[in-house]
Amino acid sequence: MPALVSGTALILGAGSPLAREMAALLAQRGLSLILAGRDAEDLQRIAADLAIRFAVKVSVEPFDALDVEDHEEFWLRLKAENPDLNGVVCAFGLMLDQKAMEERPIMAQQVLAANFNGAVSILLHAANDLERQSHGWIVGIS
């Protein structure tokens, strides 16, 4: 990773296997991490492991992609608590059974609400703020 990657990174959907690997790579480079997702217990285990293995600060925050009404407050609070927050990894995604979605289209709408609307919502808050500060990065995993 480039030398410009420093400070604190927020990992959304931090419980997924791919997000865990990304967290380990960032922690290995000395970044502090904020692990965000729905399963706080799992995220606490991941955080403890990363903090021990890489001697970095790791915190856990509850995050729900579907709760778009909370996304602005969520971002602003994290940024206020972590002024060096300048990186975001978006790794969340709702995956439901294809056959079930075909039979119940409302399920497909839930997938779109989380994976598209949720991602657009939180990443717009992050992108606008990072642009205002003239530095930062966003990684989107789909």
Secondary structure as the mmCIF struct_conf table of DSSP 4:
data_model
#
loop_
_struct_conf.conf_type_id
_struct_conf.id
_struct_conf.beg_label_comp_id
_struct_conf.beg_label_asym_id
_struct_conf.beg_label_seq_id
_struct_conf.end_label_comp_id
_struct_conf.end_label_asym_id
_struct_conf.end_label_seq_id
TURN_TY1_P TURN_TY1_P1 ALA A 3 LEU A 4
BEND BEND1 GLY A 7 GLY A 7
STRN STRN1 THR A 8 LEU A 12
TURN_TY1_P TURN_TY1_P2 GLY A 13 GLY A 15
BEND BEND2 SER A 16 SER A 16
HELX_RH_AL_P HELX_RH_AL_P1 PRO A 17 GLN A 28
TURN_TY1_P TURN_TY1_P3 ARG A 29 GLY A 30
STRN STRN2 SER A 32 GLY A 37
BEND BEND3 ARG A 38 ARG A 38
HELX_RH_AL_P HELX_RH_AL_P2 ALA A 40 PHE A 54
STRN STRN3 VAL A 58 PRO A 62
TURN_TY1_P TURN_TY1_P4 ALA A 65 LEU A 66
HELX_RH_AL_P HELX_RH_AL_P3 VAL A 68 GLU A 81
TURN_TY1_P TURN_TY1_P5 PRO A 83 ASP A 84
STRN STRN4 LEU A 85 CYS A 90
HELX_RH_AL_P HELX_RH_AL_P4 GLN A 98 GLU A 103
HELX_RH_AL_P HELX_RH_AL_P5 PRO A 105 LEU A 112
HELX_RH_PI_P HELX_RH_PI_P1 ALA A 113 GLY A 118
HELX_RH_AL_P HELX_RH_AL_P6 ALA A 119 ARG A 132
TURN_TY1_P TURN_TY1_P6 GLN A 133 SER A 134
STRN STRN5 TRP A 137 GLY A 140
#
